[in-house]
Amino acid sequence: MDTTSELMKFVCKTRFEDLPLDVIDRAKMRILDTLGGIIFSADLPWSQITSSLMQELKSQGKSTIVRNGAKTSAPAAALINGTMGHGFELDDVHEGAQSHPGGVVIPAALSVGEQESVDGRKFLLAVIMGYEVMCRVGMGVGAKAHMVKGFHPTGTSGNYGATAAAGKILGLSEAQLIDAMGICGSTCSGIMQFTQDSTGGGEMIKRLHAGWAAQSGVLAALLAQRGFRGPCDIVGGKYGFCRVFSDRPEIDLTNQGLGTVYEIMNVGTKPYPCCTTMHSTVDGIAKLRDEFGLKWDEIDEIRVGGSEKLVAFSSIYEIDSAMAGQYSIPYVVALTLVGDIKDPKNFKKISDDEQGRKLRELVGRTKLYVDEELDGLFPKIEGAKIAIRLKSGRSVSTRVLQAKGNPNNPLSPEEICEKFSIVTGDKVAQEKRQWIIDTVRQLEMVPNIAELTRLLA
């Protein structure tokens, strides 16, 4: 059996009753965390532009635009809510696949689930299957080679996860799921040039990658439902995704442990609203700051070692936008030392005030380098080595392999609920926030997913 067929056979046959309880519980927290990111990002320019365009096009349907309340088609809702889900670096991450499954899979499942009036059990199952496929395809392409080549995995492997989630809700047969995967394989997109842009265009387009993948997956499933065909083994075939989009695919990882290891259990939660590559650095800087009582003006130089990816994409010294800060190791180092790294509002262009002067000086004192040990551990481990030299001549250092929020150092359900409350605090009334939390935590008891989407309007 080929790679795609084996994966789709698993998606097709898996029932809610087959799922381990810890997998179901983890899915609920992934959903809550993603909804927090969608709600927070709904008012941002890229979200507003996407939403207004889809509404102007008057796409008809039953699916809700989050925080807007308007109804549109399932593909349009997936595009809008997916763009919001990846709207401000608040979404979850699978390090092995180097992707953000929540911002793609959950909007796709939510839009089709509402269209089909499914219950909470079917919605949860679809989300779990979507995570499974997106993460496994993302590992199979060889995440490190794929990303270093310049592809953004959330936008490329994301299509497959959205397709699986939508197809599961639509009740596609195994053959239809294979066709749907074949269809979505021709829509994979997303390149890393956004990290090199200082005009603001990169900041916008990155967010669209998740929305585009969610929409593409929904469209692929709907087309397959109506008899549209796609090529077989789109994942592992001679000219399939893994071989075309990577110089060093690891196709065996796609189905390794399938049915035994659920990849949603290997997804981490972001405690800080910046690229996950930064999080080990943040934890290490915070540890040294607290342990040694470091003051910003005592610091002469900060050296951060990490993977090739960290150096290639995170050596950003001109902080002229929120995204520049979210992708800049020098900026997160500075913000950790003289600000609040957890507050999304602190990710913005560096100002000319006293706080901005401190940040700018610390950014200039931070140097990055590729550490062979940590590069060898990537992408399964995104670690950091930090060494700080003080003006007094003294040096302090540390190494962090598992940042807070990593599956091996996870946030508790209570911490995830707290994060949800923080990011939605000035967007949603306290009573309504609690209703959303309670509904998600009891999702298997919800008879129609519209009960959740009504709270999100």
Stockholm file with secondary structure:
# STOCKHOLM 1.0

chainA/1-457         MDTTSELMKFVCKTRFEDLPLDVIDRAKMRILDTLGGIIFSADLPWSQITSSLMQELKSQGKSTIVRNGAKTSAPAAALINGTMGHGFELDDVHEGAQSHPGGVVIPAALSVGEQESVDGRKFLLAVIMGYEVMCRVGMGVGAKAHMVKGFHPTGTSGNYGATAAAGKILGLSEAQLIDAMGICGSTCSGIMQFTQDSTGGGEMIKRLHAGWAAQSGVLAALLAQRGFRGPCDIVGGKYGFCRVFSDRPEIDLTNQGLGTVYEIMNVGTKPYPCCTTMHSTVDGIAKLRDEFGLKWDEIDEIRVGGSEKLVAFSSIYEIDSAMAGQYSIPYVVALTLVGDIKDPKNFKKISDDEQGRKLRELVGRTKLYVDEELDGLFPKIEGAKIAIRLKSGRSVSTRVLQAKGNPNNPLSPEEICEKFSIVTGDKVAQEKRQWIIDTVRQLEMVPNIAELTRLLA
#=GR chainA/1-457 SS CCHHHHHHHHHHHCCGGGSCHHHHHHHHHHHHHHHHHHHHHTTSHHHHHHHHHHHHTTCCCSEECTTTCCEECHHHHHHHHHHHHTSSSCSCBBTTTTBCCHHHHHHHHHHHHHHHTCCHHHHHHHHHHHHHHHHHHHHHTCHHHHHHTTBCHHHHTHHHHHHHHHHHHHTCCHHHHHHHHHHHGGGCCCBGGGGGCCSSHHHHHHHHHHHHHHHHHHHHHHHHHTTCCCCSCTTTSTTSHHHHSCSSCCGGGGTTTTTTSCGGGGCBCCSSSSCGGGHHHHHHHHHHHHHHTCCGGGEEEEEEEECHHHHHHHCCCCCCSHHHHHTCHHHHHHHHHHSCTTCGGGCSCCCSSHHHHHHHHHHHTEEEEECHHHHHHTTTCCCEEEEEEETTSCEEEEEESSCTTSTTSCCCHHHHHHHHHHHTTTTSCHHHHHHHHHHHHTGGGCSCTHHHHHHHC
#=GC SS_cons         CCHHHHHHHHHHHCCGGGSCHHHHHHHHHHHHHHHHHHHHHTTSHHHHHHHHHHHHTTCCCSEECTTTCCEECHHHHHHHHHHHHTSSSCSCBBTTTTBCCHHHHHHHHHHHHHHHTCCHHHHHHHHHHHHHHHHHHHHHTCHHHHHHTTBCHHHHTHHHHHHHHHHHHHTCCHHHHHHHHHHHGGGCCCBGGGGGCCSSHHHHHHHHHHHHHHHHHHHHHHHHHTTCCCCSCTTTSTTSHHHHSCSSCCGGGGTTTTTTSCGGGGCBCCSSSSCGGGHHHHHHHHHHHHHHTCCGGGEEEEEEEECHHHHHHHCCCCCCSHHHHHTCHHHHHHHHHHSCTTCGGGCSCCCSSHHHHHHHHHHHTEEEEECHHHHHHTTTCCCEEEEEEETTSCEEEEEESSCTTSTTSCCCHHHHHHHHHHHTTTTSCHHHHHHHHHHHHTGGGCSCTHHHHHHHC
//
